Amino acid sequence: MKEKVEEVLKKIRPTLQADGGDIELVSIEDDGVIKVRLKGACGSCPMSTMTLKMGVEKQLKQEIPAVKEVVAVA
């Protein structure tokens, strides 16, 4: 599943990088929770929660049904 997640993140990454941010896969838990680290401008942006849930999580769930949730870690 890691390869699939990385593939989806590669699609999302250019959009984040255009705003001065980035995303890094931290871990994939057995229960379908994906842990990521938002970097650069995304790490301190007040809209990062919306980006994470409405952008990253939505895309991952759409392409990988086993994904249950995406959470950001420090």
FENCOR-V72490 format. One record per residue. N is the residue number from 1. RES is the residue in one small letter. OMEGA is omega as a letter, one per 20 degrees, with the letter a starting at -180 (999 if undefined). Layout:
{{N;RES;OMEGA} {N;RES;OMEGA}}
//
This chain:
{{1;m;a} {2;k;a} {3;e;r} {4;k;r} {5;v;r} {6;e;r} {7;e;r} {8;v;r} {9;l;r} {10;k;r} {11;k;a} {12;i;a} {13;r;a} {14;p;r} {15;t;r} {16;l;a} {17;q;r} {18;a;r} {19;d;r} {20;g;a} {21;g;r} {22;d;r} {23;i;a} {24;e;r} {25;l;r} {26;v;a} {27;s;r} {28;i;a} {29;e;a} {30;d;a} {31;d;r} {32;g;r} {33;v;r} {34;i;r} {35;k;a} {36;v;r} {37;r;r} {38;l;a} {39;k;r} {40;g;a} {41;a;a} {42;c;a} {43;g;a} {44;s;a} {45;c;r} {46;p;r} {47;m;a} {48;s;r} {49;t;r} {50;m;r} {51;t;a} {52;l;a} {53;k;a} {54;m;r} {55;g;a} {56;v;a} {57;e;a} {58;k;a} {59;q;a} {60;l;r} {61;k;a} {62;q;a} {63;e;a} {64;i;a} {65;p;a} {66;a;r} {67;v;a} {68;k;a} {69;e;r} {70;v;r} {71;v;r} {72;a;r} {73;v;a} {74;a;999}}
//
